[in-house]
């Protein structure tokens, strides 16, 4: 299951989404707003979990 999911993470659209998620997390950290970083990280983890278990990348 992991390898099937992982191979799909190499797509350009997946990478762009991941970059945007990480930028949101970094923004919260860089402006010293932990609540923004926390919300962005929780959202990012939710998306990853959904994609992993549904194989909907």
Secondary structure, 3 states (H helix, E strand, C coil): CHHHHHHHCCCHHHHHHHHHHHHHHHHHHHCCCHHHHHHHHHHHHHHHHHHHHHCCC
